Amino acid sequence: MKPQSPPPWPPVTAQATPEPVATGPAPARARLPRLLLRAARWTAVLPWRALKALGRGVRACARALNAPTGRLGVQVALTVLALAGTLAAGWLLVPGAGPAWSFGTEPSAQTEEAPLVLAPEDAPVPGLPAETDPVDGATTASPTDAATSSAAADLDAWARSLTHLGISERALLSYGRAELLSDFQNPGCNLSWTTLAGIGAVETNHGTTGGNRLQADGTTLTPIIGADYQEKGPMQFLDSTWETWKADGNGDGEYDPHNIDDATTAAANYLCHDGHDMTDPADWYEAVYSYNHLDSYVRQVFDRADDYGRKSTA
């Protein structure tokens, strides 16, 4: 029996090729729900994360404050903030205050005051001298005796004649008496009362500064004490200078810088020391400059002394 041949394979038929499946990124419209979901989740946990970060910061600050360096740092920071706040408030309230450099401008240079230069003909006008009648035995009498003798009546009349200068009669008596005493104590000095009056005017307005006044005995109603160096009295003596030049100008046995008689006599002795001749402009300038080392001060004294001299001789 003939073997049977295997049946033929079924015919191969053409099959449709499947379309390729897209493997690229999904369209944005398809990704949008996932992005929104992630954003919602992140937004939901954001407050919790912020609270955790804040808690960590608070705990770190607490640990830092417990350390010495931390406390110091906090104090420095608070000080800087307070200073910055004060400066800012000051600038807002007073914008024009503060140094020029803080506004971007440089300060303009100020003209320096030229020192007072006295030519030989520029000495202060001495004014009417405190002349009195000659005193018997004046060459042998003590200075105080000469100044407080019967010639005091002439000195009183002289003082009354000059009250138009704006100086009290009591202060004028003291300036005139000091000129007379200086003639005995400092021969050759030629000190005029106008220089003493110029100093008294600049220092304390003849003992009247701050509403003060001279009493009948020559002391000020209340003590005059300088604010800067504790200078004392109508002529403003430092304690150390007074101890060197103190004087008894009225013969009461006391040395009181608050008494104008004592103070003007001491000032006359101070101005005349070192052989100063007050009619010599160079000596006059040197003497007054030694009283207060400022050219502006010397100029003020010169102007007042010269004014008193001119008005007293007019």
Helices and strands as residue ranges (DSSP letters): H 28-66, H 68-93, G 100-103, G 120-122, H 143-147, H 152-160, G 163-165, H 169-185, H 193-204, G 209-211, H 239-245, H 260-272, G 273-275, H 281-291, H 295-313
